[in-house]
Amino acid sequence: MTIQDKLLETPYAYLIKDKDYQSYLTYLAQEKNLSANTLRNYQQAISYFAYWLYEEQAHKESETKAQWRELGTEIFRDYLMYLTKADVARTTIRLRFSALKSWYQFLVLRLDLAKSPIQELQLPKLHASLPVIISVEQMDALISAPFNITHPKQAPAWVPYRDQAILELFYATGIRLSELVSINIEDINYDAAILKIMGKGSKERLVPTGQLALDVILCYCHEAQIYSGPLFINKSKTRLSSRSVDRLLKKYVAYLGFSETITPHKIRHSFATHLLDNGADLRSVQTLLGHESLSTTQIYLHITKQKMREAYDTHHPRS
């Protein structure tokens, strides 16, 4: 049962049935072009608060029903304190309040609320942590794995070709999991070695790829005998899901016996870091990743600088 389902069984269900709130969800989907996944995360975050509010009011035996417009900063400060004492991760806390902040900004800008009660709330800062990077040697082993592992007898003969194409394309382009599974064969320009990618917020961008990745894709399409529609398919020849890609990646990581968890996003981190390690400029990497802000991309520069420092400390006689 989701948090929305739990909330709908309480007297506070009206908070997410509210017509203003429904207008907000429409605004996020149609005007802000948020992905289905991001929209779901926002809904969950707001529902978590509403459910906590229901329990809080029930504990106080209050007969007054809370209204979004009437909530003050103090109630959100109490909610923040509750999450902190419950040892909820700082990233999760910031996500929940990001959704609430967005909801109240909508009320202020579109529905004449005087002021957001969250506006001056101080949220916990995130701990600075650098992304975990996969080595070039690990990536080579991972990309080769589909042809080294024994596949189930019922699996189509083209499965290793597909899986190798998935892994090669992840590393060759740095695209997100959601972007990879949405690629159609028509999105590939083989002559220009360019992919048309639909990124976050339904923003389209063109991403270059290497000849090796294109050759692997061509080989896979030939083996699977697919010439149009979804690029990556399941055995029923319908579009492969994000969950299926996660599963196949876990299978190859387990086969190789890697100690660390490897995800599509870690491959994306590695793509960016390896580019910078080999002299690519930050602006180009920003464009390739589809980051709106250069500051988002700069985290990878910190990794490269850290590696330079470690190399200097290890190898220079006067370090």
C-alpha positions in Angstrom: 0.0 0.0 0.0 1.4 3.4 -1.0 1.4 6.4 1.3 -1.3 7.9 -0.9 -3.5 4.9 -0.4 -2.9 5.1 3.4 -3.8 8.8 3.4 -7.0 8.2 1.4 -8.2 5.9 4.2 -8.0 8.8 6.7 -10.1 11.9 7.3 -7.3 13.9 5.9 -7.7 12.5 2.4 -9.3 15.8 1.4 -5.8 17.4 1.4 -4.8 15.5 -1.8 -8.3 15.6 -3.2 -8.3 19.4 -2.9 -9.0 21.1 -6.3 -6.1 23.5 -5.9 -3.8 20.6 -5.3 -5.1 18.8 -8.3 -4.5 21.9 -10.4 -0.9 21.9 -9.0 -0.4 18.3 -10.3 -1.7 19.3 -13.7 0.7 22.3 -13.7 3.6 20.0 -12.9 2.7 17.5 -15.6 1.7 19.9 -18.4 3.6 23.2 -17.8 6.7 22.0 -16.0 6.9 18.8 -18.1 8.0 16.8 -15.1 8.6 13.1 -15.8 6.1 10.5 -14.4 8.8 9.4 -12.0 9.5 12.9 -10.6 5.8 13.7 -10.4 5.2 10.5 -8.4 8.1 11.5 -6.1 6.5 14.9 -5.5 3.1 13.3 -4.8 4.6 10.9 -2.3 6.6 13.6 -0.5 3.5 15.7 0.0 1.4 12.7 1.0 4.0 11.8 3.6 3.6 15.2 5.2 -0.2 15.1 5.0 -0.2 11.6 6.7 2.1 12.9 9.4 -0.2 15.9 9.9 -3.2 13.5 10.3 -1.4 11.5 12.9 -0.1 14.6 14.7 -3.6 16.1 14.9 -5.1 12.8 16.0 -2.6 12.5 18.8 -3.6 16.0 19.9 -7.3 15.0 19.6 -7.9 18.2 17.6 -11.2 18.5 15.9 -10.0 21.3 13.7 -9.2 20.1 10.1 -6.0 21.6 8.8 -6.1 23.5 5.5 -3.1 24.0 3.3 -3.5 27.8 3.3 -3.7 28.0 7.0 -0.6 26.0 8.0 2.2 28.1 9.5 5.9 27.8 9.6 5.8 26.2 13.1 4.0 23.1 11.9 6.6 22.5 9.2 9.4 23.1 11.7 7.8 20.3 13.8 7.7 18.1 10.8 11.4 18.7 10.1 12.2 17.9 13.8 10.2 14.7 13.5 12.1 13.6 10.4 15.4 14.5 11.9 14.7 12.5 15.1 13.5 9.6 13.0 17.0 9.5 11.4 15.5 10.1 7.9 18.4 10.7 5.4 19.1 14.4 4.7 18.6 13.8 1.0 15.1 12.4 1.7 14.3 15.4 4.0 15.4 17.9 1.3 13.3 16.0 -1.3 10.2 16.1 0.9 10.6 19.8 1.5 11.4 20.5 -2.1 8.0 19.1 -3.1 6.3 21.1 -0.3 8.1 24.2 -1.3 7.1 23.8 -4.9 3.5 23.3 -3.9 3.5 26.5 -1.8 5.2 28.5 -4.6 2.3 27.4 -6.8 -0.2 28.7 -4.2 1.7 32.0 -3.9 2.2 32.6 -7.6 -1.1 31.2 -9.0 -3.6 31.2 -6.2 -2.8 34.4 -4.3 -1.5 33.0 -1.1 0.3 35.8 0.7 3.4 33.9 1.8 4.9 30.4 1.8 5.2 29.0 5.3 8.3 27.1 4.2 10.1 30.1 2.8 12.3 30.9 5.7 12.7 27.3 7.1 16.4 26.2 7.4 16.9 22.7 6.1 19.9 20.5 7.0 22.8 20.8 4.6 23.8 17.8 2.6 27.1 16.1 3.4 29.5 16.7 0.5 30.2 13.2 -1.1 31.8 12.4 -4.4 30.2 9.9 -6.8 31.7 6.4 -6.8 33.5 5.8 -10.1 33.9 2.5 -12.0 37.4 1.9 -13.5 38.0 1.5 -17.2 39.0 -2.1 -16.6 35.8 -2.8 -14.7 33.7 -1.3 -17.5 35.6 -3.5 -20.1 34.8 -6.6 -18.1 31.1 -5.6 -17.6 30.6 -4.9 -21.4 32.2 -8.3 -22.2 30.1 -10.2 -19.6 27.0 -10.9 -21.7 29.0 -13.3 -23.9 30.8 -15.0 -21.0 27.8 -15.9 -18.9 25.4 -18.8 -19.5 21.9 -17.6 -20.3 18.7 -19.5 -19.6 17.7 -22.0 -22.4 14.4 -20.1 -22.9 16.2 -16.8 -23.5 16.3 -15.7 -27.2 19.6 -16.1 -28.9 19.9 -12.3 -29.4 19.8 -11.5 -25.6 23.6 -11.3 -25.2 23.8 -9.0 -28.2 21.1 -6.8 -26.7 22.7 -6.7 -23.2 26.1 -5.8 -24.6 24.5 -3.0 -26.7 22.9 -1.7 -23.5 26.1 -1.7 -21.5 28.1 -0.3 -24.4 25.6 2.5 -25.0 25.5 3.5 -21.3 29.2 3.9 -21.2 29.6 5.5 -24.7 27.0 8.2 -24.0 26.4 8.7 -20.3 22.7 8.7 -20.8 20.2 8.1 -18.0 18.4 4.8 -17.6 15.0 6.4 -18.4 16.6 7.9 -21.6 18.1 4.6 -22.7 14.8 2.6 -22.5 12.9 5.3 -24.4 15.2 5.2 -27.5 13.6 4.2 -30.7 15.6 2.8 -33.7 14.6 5.9 -35.6 16.4 8.1 -33.1 19.8 6.8 -34.3 21.7 8.6 -37.0 24.4 6.2 -38.1 26.0 8.5 -40.6 26.5 11.3 -38.1 27.0 8.9 -35.1 24.3 10.9 -33.2 21.4 9.8 -30.9 18.3 11.8 -30.4 17.6 11.6 -26.6 14.4 12.7 -24.8 15.8 13.9 -21.4 14.3 15.3 -18.2 11.3 17.6 -18.6 10.7 16.2 -22.1 13.7 18.2 -23.4 15.3 16.8 -26.5 19.1 16.8 -27.1 21.5 15.2 -29.5 24.2 13.0 -28.1 27.3 11.8 -30.0 28.3 8.2 -29.7 31.3 6.1 -30.7 31.5 3.8 -33.7 32.0 0.8 -31.5 28.7 1.4 -29.8 27.0 1.8 -33.2 28.5 -1.4 -34.5 27.3 -3.3 -31.4 23.8 -1.9 -31.9 23.7 -2.8 -35.6 24.8 -6.3 -34.7 22.1 -6.6 -32.0 19.3 -5.3 -34.4 20.4 -7.8 -37.0 20.3 -10.7 -34.6 17.0 -9.6 -33.1 15.6 -8.7 -36.6 14.2 -5.4 -35.4 14.2 -2.4 -37.8 11.8 0.1 -36.3 10.2 1.0 -33.0 11.8 0.5 -29.6 15.5 -0.1 -29.7 15.7 -2.3 -26.6 13.1 -5.1 -26.4 12.2 -8.0 -24.2 11.5 -11.6 -25.4 7.9 -10.5 -26.3 9.5 -7.9 -28.6 7.9 -5.0 -26.6 9.9 -2.1 -25.1 12.3 -3.2 -22.3 11.5 -1.7 -18.9 13.8 0.2 -16.6 13.4 -2.5 -14.0 14.5 -5.2 -16.5 17.7 -3.2 -17.3 18.4 -2.9 -13.5 18.0 -6.7 -13.1 20.3 -7.5 -16.0 23.0 -5.2 -14.8 22.8 -6.7 -11.3 23.1 -10.2 -12.9 26.4 -9.3 -14.7 27.8 -7.5 -11.6 27.1 -10.6 -9.5 28.7 -12.8 -12.2 31.9 -10.6 -12.2 32.0 -10.6 -8.4 32.4 -6.9 -8.0 32.3 -5.8 -4.4 30.6 -2.5 -5.0 27.1 -1.9 -6.3 27.1 -0.8 -9.9 24.1 1.1 -11.3 23.3 2.9 -14.5 23.9 6.2 -12.7 27.3 5.1 -11.6 28.2 4.3 -15.2 27.0 7.8 -16.0 29.3 9.2 -13.3 32.2 7.1 -14.7 31.5 8.3 -18.3 31.8 12.0 -17.2 34.9 11.4 -15.0 36.8 9.4 -17.6 36.1 12.2 -20.2 37.5 14.8 -17.8 40.5 12.5 -16.9 41.3 12.4 -20.6 41.2 16.2 -21.2 37.5 17.0 -22.1 36.4 20.4 -21.0 33.6 20.9 -18.4 31.2 22.7 -20.7 31.3 19.8 -23.2 30.6 17.3 -20.5 27.7 19.4 -19.2 26.1 19.3 -22.7 26.7 15.6 -23.1 25.0 14.9 -19.7 22.1 17.2 -20.3 22.8 19.2 -17.2 21.1 22.6 -17.0 23.6 24.0 -14.6 27.4 23.8 -14.8 27.5 23.5 -11.0 25.9 20.0 -11.3 28.7 18.9 -13.6 31.5 20.4 -11.5 31.3 17.5 -9.0 33.1 15.4 -11.5 35.9 17.9 -11.7 36.4 17.5 -8.0 36.9 13.8 -8.5 39.6 14.4 -11.2 41.4 16.9 -9.0 41.3 14.4 -6.1 42.9 11.7 -8.3 45.6 14.2 -9.3 46.3 15.0 -5.7 46.5 11.3 -4.8 48.9 10.6 -7.7 51.1 13.5 -6.7 51.2 12.4 -3.0 52.0 8.9 -4.0 54.6 9.4 -6.7 56.3 12.7 -6.2 59.6 12.4 -4.2 58.9 15.7 -2.3 55.2 15.4 -1.8 
